[in-house]
């Protein structure tokens, strides 16, 4: 397999040299994001060298499966790098200069004028490059631009057109098709995220073409467990139709979910994904669950409390199903999705307006863990956006229940400082082997190698400190770094 190979980098430069080379070709320091102090940096450099070329295991992400199934050329630089990346778009919108429509996002009802010129969208990104200083988006984007596309000029209003032309030339090549990039990026396996009612047609085509073990589906049932979903009945019926089950009531609804999960597993899926609002897993009596389901299914009103109770009940039911079919359960709570109701109604979900809130895990997960925490066929990976709970709740839970793994820093804590804090707060209680390794959780395909590279650099820095403090030997640190980068994700997402 051809692995992702960085282009040329620079050796160390002094601050004075940095100031005098701004007009020189744009390059990246080979030790970027490694510790600054002279004791741990060479150790971190040595550890990183042992992980940087390992294959990428991307077991949780949102790259559209159609990209791989159709394998068509990417449309233009803006459609590839700007519009799919909600990290990037939200920063541009936050500056007050541009709207989502200015960045090429069309209103759902088509009522607003939308920028259709990709070069104009690209210029808006480049002239706002300063806004990304100090953010992980800056690291990811500069890695993409320099190491993937060979860009030699820092983005700006003046360089935007030249960079656009360089990227456009690159993506027009047959070697830049989505399937070819799997090899170029060194991606051994990548999982897409697919709705509960997915026909899995695209995955069948990929399997026919020999990619069935490399591009895997993931079952995402959120819309069919949220009773206040405006299209709840439609989505439930669509799920039943895809599974070959006529949904008439609560019992047949559960039958459809079980059958569809098995269809996903047969298509290569190893996991399910649950973007639930809270982590509550308290089950209801069957009669109460049936009553609530049938009310919503038949268009009768349900209260907010009933919506919440049914969602918790169904998270427990999904855990029960996971103990039966062996699919790994990913739990992503704690997000107020579509925080701006106006923007969400206008442009739809996943446009950068998802905002974290505090979530309790210890009591919320207890029903699930008491029932399945020691079940040999059950595995759950729990993520959080609330750093407070790493040491207080999640690390202790993952440190005792065999079925539970602690997921990688996610979304807004997928950043250098937050990843360091994660290692410091979670490792002492959970150890390394109760973690799931890194997952990129992105729609921005070209950022995948950059995200994994940053995580490997941060881990190398953390492990180097343990070596410098004589808490680990160097060979142990290298072995741990390789586990975090490659072996643990494979193990954590291994279907039972």
HELIX and SHEET records of a PDB file:
HELIX    1   1 UNK A   15  UNK A   20  1                                   6    
HELIX    2   2 UNK A   40  UNK A   49  1                                  10    
HELIX    3   3 UNK A   65  UNK A   70  1                                   6    
HELIX    4   4 UNK A   77  UNK A   81  1                                   5    
HELIX    5   5 UNK A   86  UNK A   94  1                                   9    
HELIX    6   6 UNK A  101  UNK A  103  5                                   3    
HELIX    7   7 UNK A  118  UNK A  126  1                                   9    
HELIX    8   8 UNK A  129  UNK A  132  5                                   4    
HELIX    9   9 UNK A  136  UNK A  143  1                                   8    
HELIX   10  10 UNK A  144  UNK A  148  3                                   5    
HELIX   11  11 UNK A  160  UNK A  171  1                                  12    
HELIX   12  12 UNK A  174  UNK A  176  5                                   3    
HELIX   13  13 UNK A  178  UNK A  184  1                                   7    
HELIX   14  14 UNK A  201  UNK A  208  1                                   8    
HELIX   15  15 UNK A  222  UNK A  224  5                                   3    
HELIX   16  16 UNK A  232  UNK A  243  1                                  12    
HELIX   17  17 UNK A  250  UNK A  266  1                                  17    
HELIX   18  18 UNK A  286  UNK A  297  1                                  12    
HELIX   19  19 UNK A  304  UNK A  325  1                                  22    
HELIX   20  20 UNK A  341  UNK A  347  1                                   7    
HELIX   21  21 UNK A  366  UNK A  372  1                                   7    
HELIX   22  22 UNK A  389  UNK A  389  1                                   1    
HELIX   23  23 UNK A  390  UNK A  394  3                                   5    
HELIX   24  24 UNK A  395  UNK A  398  1                                   4    
HELIX   25  25 UNK A  411  UNK A  413  5                                   3    
HELIX   26  26 UNK A  416  UNK A  430  1                                  15    
HELIX   27  27 UNK A  445  UNK A  447  5                                   3    
HELIX   28  28 UNK A  448  UNK A  468  1                                  21    
HELIX   29  29 UNK A  474  UNK A  482  1                                   9    
HELIX   30  30 UNK A  483  UNK A  487  3                                   5    
HELIX   31  31 UNK A  488  UNK A  492  1                                   5    
SHEET    1   A 3 UNK A  56  UNK A  58  0                                        
SHEET    2   A 3 UNK A 187  UNK A 191  1                                        
SHEET    3   A 3 UNK A 215  UNK A 216  1                                        
SHEET    1   B 6 UNK A 194  UNK A 195  0                                        
SHEET    2   B 6 UNK A 219  UNK A 220  1                                        
SHEET    3   B 6 UNK A 271  UNK A 274  1                                        
SHEET    4   B 6 UNK A 328  UNK A 332  1                                        
SHEET    5   B 6 UNK A 380  UNK A 383  1                                        
SHEET    6   B 6 UNK A 404  UNK A 406  1                                        
SHEET    1   C 2 UNK A 335  UNK A 336  0                                        
SHEET    2   C 2 UNK A 355  UNK A 356 -1                                        
END                                                                             
